[in-house]
């Protein structure tokens, strides 16, 4: 949003749902115009969509946008698709195409409906691109836009210390798709052999009760630190305080948190899902373990702890990977180029 607000374009922002949990502590940039277009908070249900489309049409009449950029696919992009607006840029959030698209017949229908009415498709990894193509979306109308990070803000630090202690960091939301149960179970196994392991957990979510109960039941209070949601201005310091970034996600696109960690020179330990493998090669920018396998995760944690020298080379490789593929200043132009292409496609 900040970058778009400085692009010379007029930006209007609509929010579909407000479930009371704030995942972003920063305010909208002054140049971004929030549009209050619906009343109420909480989850939006399918039966509400005809009314939402009517309200969205009123917004279109008032704002008269040249382009609409919407996502995730099924719950959000379907609104401008039902309104018949063009050019429509539909942007996948990863899970919408990799998981939700096959959830049931309704979600399958919604996925196909949106894609048939989308002028240009944005995704953040090649894994999702392949999925969209499997749904019949033309490759030449797909832009892979891997987001990126500010490489000056997220940069290596000399604060990390070598030694027997190993500090792991997870920033993922406490939701089933992110494998927090696998992360904790693997850590609990590893700590039985190496009590000098520490785990920092940021964020929160629907599994909060299970996570806190698991920590108590396995007497991990001294080894697991819960920090909740933190301000973005201090996020780089948290990456610097850890030796390893941990993600046990089952479903993901190109994770911005993973990019931030790599940019900070913090090697990653991630599940071997295809989107993670676009960023981490085992033994290069970090390490991978079998998705859903907490025992394999424990083995990898112990291996990394026993060979601290491996982290030095991995840290260098991690930063180099971020410089090549996660440079926000470079990647932002991909977004703007995609908009230009979408405008041409929307006029066909």
N, C-alpha and C positions, 0 to 999 in steps of 0.2 A: 504494500500500500504506500509506503513511504517513497519508494522509487517511482511508482506510477504517478504519485502526486507531483513529482518534479519533472515529469515527461512532457509537460505542455498540454496534456489532454485534460478534459474535465472528467472527474471520476465521481460516480455516485455508487454508494454502497448499501446493499439491502441484506438484512439478516433474516433467515427463515425461522430459526428456533432460538429461544432463550430458555435454557433449562436451569439457569441459576448458578452454573459453574463457570467461572471465568478462567479460561485457559490462556488468555493474553492480558498481561498487566499493563501494556502500553496503550495510550490513547490513540485514536485515529489521528492521522496527520490533519492539520488545519485545512489543507486543500482538498481533502476527501469529504464529500457531502453525504452524511448518513440520511437515509430515507426511511421515515417512519410510515410503514405501509400496511401493517396489520397490528391488531390488538392482542393482548394476552401473552402468557408465557407457557412454557412446557412443550411437550412433544406434539408435533403436528401429525394428524391422522389422514389417511387416504381420502376419507369422505369429505374432508375440508378443501380438497384441491380445486374443485370447480369455483368455489368462492375466492380462493387464493389467485386463480387465474384472472378472475374479474378485477380484483384489486391490482394485480400486476399490470393489467392492461391500462388501468388508470395512471399508473406510474409511467408507462410507456408514452401515453398521450401527453403527460406533463413534461417529462424529461426529454423525450425525443432522442434517444441514444442512437449513435451510429453503429454500435456493437454491444452485444450482451455476452459477458463472460460468466459462466455459472458452473457450479459443482458442489457436492458430488453429483454423480450422474442421475440416479433414480429419484432421490428426494428433492433435489434442487433444479437441475437442468431440465427436468420434465415440465417445470412451470413455464419458462419461455418457449419450450417446444410446443406445449399445448396452446400457448398464445399465438403460435405461428410466426414468431419473430425471426427475422434474418437480418444480418448474419449472426448466427449463434455459435459461440465457442463453448464447447462442453469440456470441462477439465476433470479428469479422474483424480480421485484422492487415493488411489491404490486399492483399498479394500472394497470400493464399490464395484470394480470390475473383477477383482480376483476372488471375491467371496460373495458379495451381495447379488451379483448378476445371476447366480445360480441358486439363490436362496429358495425360491418357489416359483410357481407359474406367474404370479403377479409381478414379481421382481424381474423375471425373464422378459415379460411383456414390456415393462417400463424401460428396461435396458434397450431393447430393440426399438421401441417407440422413439426414445431420445436420439439414438445413434442415426436413425433414418432421417431425422430432422436437424441434425447437427451439420453445420458447414465446415467446421474445423475442430479437430480433437486434440487436446493437450493432455500429455501424461508426463510423469517424472522419471520413468524408467522404461527400458526396452521390454521388460517382462509384461508391463501393462500394454505396451504397443502391440505385442504379439497377441495378447488377449483381444484387443479391439479388432485387429485384423481377422482373428478367428470368428468374430461376430459379423464379418463382411465389410468392415469400414475400410475405405481405400487408403493405402499406405501413403500416397502422395498428399493426403489431407490430414496427416498426423504430424504433430511437432512433439519431439521429446524435449521437455524443458525440466532439467534436473534441479530446479531452484538454485541453491548455492548459498554461500555465507560471505560475510565481510571478512576477508582474509587478514585485515589489519586488526579488527576486534578479536577475532578468533585466530590467535597465533601462538606458537610454542613459547614455553616459559622454562626457566632453569630451576623452578621450585621443586620439581619431582626429585625424590631421593631414592637411590638404590639401596637394597638391603633385603632383609627377610620379610618385612611387612609388605603386603600387597593390598592396595586399595582399589576396589572396583566401584564403578558408578553406573547407575541406571536412571535415565530420565523419562522412561516410558510411562504412559498412563496406566493406571492399575485396572486394566480391562482384559478380558479373556484373550482377545486376539493378540495381545502383546506378550503372552507367555510368562507373566510374572510368577505364576506358580512354579514353572520350570526353573526360572532364575533362582528363586528362594530354595527350592528343593536341592538344586545342584550346589548352591553355596553351602547349605547345611551339611551335605555329604562331605564337601571338601574341607570344611572347618574341623571335622572330626580328626583329620590327619594333620591339619595345619591351623592351629588356633590363632595365628598371626594374620589372618585374613580379615578384611573389613569391607563392608558394602554400604554405599551411600545410595539411598532411594529418594529421588525427587518425585514431584507430582502427587497424584491421588486418583481416586476413582471408585467404581462400584465394588471392587474387591478389597476395599480398605479393611473391612471387618475380618476377612479371611487372612489377610497379610499380617495384621497386628496379632491375631490369634496364633498364627504359625510361628511368628517370632517369639512369642511368650512360651508356647509349647515346647520349642526347641532351645529355649534359653539363649537366644541370640541377641538379647538386648545390648550387650557390650560390644557386639561386632556389627550390628546393623544400625545405621543412623537414618532416621526419617526427617527429611528437611522440608517436605511439602512443596508448594509452588514458590519459586523464587523469581526475583526481578531479573529481566534480561541483561541489565547492566552488570550483574555480578556472575552471570552464567559462565563466562570464560574462566573466571577464578575457580569455579567448581570443577571444570574440566582439568585445570592445572593441578588441582589437589588430588586427582585420581591417577593411578597408573594405567588402568584399563577401563575402557567403556564397554558396558555389557548390554546386549539386547537379545532377548529370547523370543522375539516376535515370530508369530506364525504367518501373519499376513502383513505385507508392507509394500510401499513404493520406495522411492529414494528418500530415506529418512533424513530430514534436515538436522536432527540431533546427531546422527551418525556423521554427517558432514562437518558439523561443528567440532566434534571430538577429533576427527582426523586432522582438521585444520589446526587444532591446538597441539598436534603432535601426540595425541593420546591414542595408542593402538586400540583396536576394537576386538571384542570377542562376541561373535554374533552367530545366530542360527543360520543354517545353510540353505535358507530359502533363496530363490533365484535373484530377487531384487537386492538382497544383501551381498550376493556374490558378484554383483556389478561393481561393488565398492571395496570388498575385502577378499583377497586371495589368502588362503590358509598359509601362515608363516611369512607373509609379506607385510601387508598393512595391519596385520593382526592375526586372529585365529578364528576358525569356524568349528561349530559342533553340530551334531545331528539335531534337526528341528524336533522339539518335544522330548528329547532324551536328556534328562537331568543327570544321569550317571555319566554320560559322555561329557556334559558340561563340567561336572566335578573333576573329571580327569584332566580336562584342558586347563582349568583353574590351577590345579596342583602342578601341572607341567610348567605353566607360566611363572608360578611362584618359585619353583625350583631352579629356574633358569633366567634370572633377572637380566643377564647380558643380552638376551634375545629382544628385550624391550627397546633397547637403544636403536637398533637397526629398524625395527618396526615403527618406531616414532618418526624416524626420518622418512620412511616410505609412506607413512600415513599423511604427513604434511605434503609430500610431493604429489600424492594422489589428489588431495584437496586443491592444490594449486592448478593441476591439470583440468580437473572436472567439476570443481565446486566453487569456482570463482564467480560470485554474484554479479560483479560488474560486467563480466563477459557474458554470463548466461542471461542477464536481463535483456540483452539485445535479441536473444532468441525469442523471448516473449513478444517483443514489439514486432519482430519480423513475422511471427505467427499471426498477429492481429492484421497486418497488411495483407497476408495471404487470405485470411478469413474474409476480409472486406471484398476481395476479388471474387472469392467463391460464393459469397452471399448475393452477388449481383448476377450470377448465372441464371 
